[in-house]
């Protein structure tokens, strides 16, 4: 059934053999499933320690729309968004870099009918699937814990897919410029501040005005805003800007990754 589903899965922008790359990752992770489980548990531990533990000290907070929320209900959507970001970035940076520079996997793949475009789309497609897996598990926990207050939460999985596409595309594009493992310090330098400051643990209004402006244009904030609006039922028209932002960054990232990867593999 998994094989049939993969064949029916449409590839993102073409690349008819891209599902073969997704299937290859699926076969590998059948023996490394604990790595996927860790991606689900990490945000859950953050939620239990901060959202629930610290939440008892913080109490209820007021969201940007004036609605009162428990601290756990405020933090949980941000943890879900962060899990999607981390899963997509790790998969398309560290994993892709190892396959490209050390395992020489893609050189072997190109001896088959698979093209650089198929590799790019397949790896990004797998990261999108990984993000959906993480978000599905975490959303189920939120439902059980009573941290979802709106039927708009059905949009969380499409939002996770869009976020996974954006982060995976940009992550893979950045990886094609990496020369050594030391360069990955730049990835951490980008993701860690976003995780801490993208209205994950505090409302955006608590930041100084200048910092608010910067945070509003970070990729993770777009996802946090979308997921939190969906789970709390505060959807509004301006969220279209968030969607366009993520689509644009994903499209640009994929275009750069496709071009750069083709140049590295076919030179």
N, C-alpha and C positions, 0 to 999 in steps of 0.2 A: 504493500500500500504506500509506503514511503517513497518507493521508486516511482510509482505512478504519479504521486503528488508532485514530486520534483519535476517530472516531465511536463506536467500541466502548469507548473509555476511560470508565469511570464517573466522573461528577463527584462531588466530595466533599460532601456534605450536600444535594444537589439542585442546581438551576441547570442546566437542560437545555441551555442554549446556551453554557455555560462552555468546552466544547472548542473553540468558535470562537475564543476568546481565546488558547487554547493554540496553535491552528493559526496565528493571526496572528503570535505570537512566533516560531514555528518558521519561518515564511516570512521574517521579518526577519533571523533569525540565519543563514539560508542565505547571506546576503551579508556577515555579520559573524562568520563562524565562528572567526576568529582570537581573538575575545574568549573563546570557549568553550575554545579550546586553552590560552590563558593561565591559565585557571582550573585546568586539569589540571597545567600545568608548575610553577606556583608552589609547591604543596606538595612536588612532586618535588625542586625545588631546595633547599627546606628540609631534606628528608630526606638529600639527598646531602651538603649542607654540614655539617649538625649530626649527623644520625643516623649517617652514615658517617665524615665527617671528624673531628668531635669525639668520635665513638664510639670511635675508635682510642685516644684519650687516656683516655676514661672506662673502657672495658672492659665487662665484663658487669655487670649490675645485678640485684638481687633484687626481684621483683615483690611485690605485697601478699600473694600466696598462698604466698610462699616459693620460687617457681620462679625459676631463674636464666635471664635473657634477655640476648641481645646488646642493646646500646643502640639499634641500628637497629631491631630487632624491637619494642622498647619504644616508640620515637618514631613509627614508621610508622602505627600505628592512630590516633594523635592527629592526625597530619597529614591523614589521610583525613577524620576528623571535622571538622577545622578547615576543610577545603576545602568541605565541605557547608555549614557555617555561613556562610562568606564568600560562597559563590555565592548562597545563599538570601537573605541579608541585603542584599547589593548589588542583587540583582534587585528586591526588594520595597521598597527604600528609595530609592536614587538614581534607578533607572529609573522606578519608579512615580511618584515625585515630579515628575520631568520630564514624564511623560505627563499627570499631573493638573494641574500648575500652568502649564506652558509650552506643550507641544504641544497641550493641550486634546483629547487623544485620546479620553478617556472621554466628553466631551460629545458628540463625533461618534458614538461607539459607541451612546450611549443614544438616538440617533435611529432606531436599528434595534430589532428585538425583544429585544436584549440588555439585561438588567437590571443594577443595581448588584451584586446577588448573583452574577450570572454573571461580572461583571468580577472580583469578589473571588475567587471559586473558581477562575476561569481563571488569574489571575495567580499564585495560590498553587500551583495545579496545575503550571504551567510551572516554577516554582521547584523543586518536588519532582522533576520530570523532570530539571532541570539538576543537582540534587544526585546523582541516581542515575547520571547520565552521568559526573560527576566521580569518584564513588566506584568505578564500574565500571572506569574507566581506571586509577585508582590501585591498586585491588585486583589488577588484572592484573599491574601492575609488581611488587607485593609477592609475588605467586606466582612470577614469574620470578626474583626476587631471593632467594627462599627465606625470606621473612619471615613466612610463614604456617605455623603448625604444627598446625592442627586443621581438621577438616571442618566445625566450627561456623562457619567463615568464610562458609558459604553464607548465613548470616543477616545478613551485612554490608549487602547491598543493601536488604532490608526495614528495617534499622535506619537506613540513610541516608535512605530515603523518610520514615520517621517523623521523623527529625531535620530534614529539609528542610521538612516540614509545620509543625513547631513553630517553627522560626526564621523561616520565611516568613510565617506568620500573625502572629507578634509584630512582625516587621519592618514588615509592611504596616499593622498597627494603629498603630504609632509614626509612620509616615509621614503618616497622616491628621492628626496634630497638628503637623506641621512647617509653619513659616511662611516660612522662607527657607533658603538653602543653609548658612548659618551654624549652623543648628540641628543639622546632621548631625555636628557635633563631638561631640554626645552619643552618637551611634551608635558613633563611633570610641572614645570614652571607655568604652563598655560592652564592645565586642568585643575590643579590644586586651588589657586585663587578663585576660579569659577565655582568649584565645589563649596568653598567657604563663604563666598560673597554674593552668589546669585539668588538672593532672597531665600536661601535654603533654611537658615535657622532664625532669621529675623525678618520682619516686614521691611520692604524697601524704604518706607518712610522714615525708618530709624537711621538711615545713612545721611551723611552730609549731601547737599544738593549736587555738588560736583561729582561725587561718587555715584549718586543715583543715576546720573546721566551716563556714566561709563557702564554701570551694571546693566542698564536697560538694553544696551547693544551687545551684550555678551551672548554667545549661542545658548549656553545652558539656561540663562534667564528666560529665553523664549520658550523653552520646553517646560520649565518650572511653572511659568505663568499659564501655559496651556493646560497642563495636567491639574494644577491646583484649581483652575477655573472649572474644569470638568468635574472633579470630585466634589467640589463644594457647590456646584450649580450656579456659578456666577459668570456664565458665558456672556461675551459681549462682542460687538461687531469689530472692535479694534484688534481683536485677536487674529484677524485676517492678516495683519501686518506680520505677526509672529510666523504664520504659516508661509507667507511669501519669503520671509527672511530665511527660513530653514530650507525651503525649496531652492532658493537662489544659491545659498552656500553649498548645498549638496550638488547642484548642477555644475557649479564652477569647480568644486573639488573633484568630481568625477572626470570632468574634461581634462583637468591638469594631470590627474593620476593616469588616465588613459594615454595621454600624449607622452608623459615622462616614462611610464613603464614600457611603452612600445620602444622608446629610444634606448632604454637600458638593455632590453632583451634582444633587440634586433640589430644592435650596432656591430 
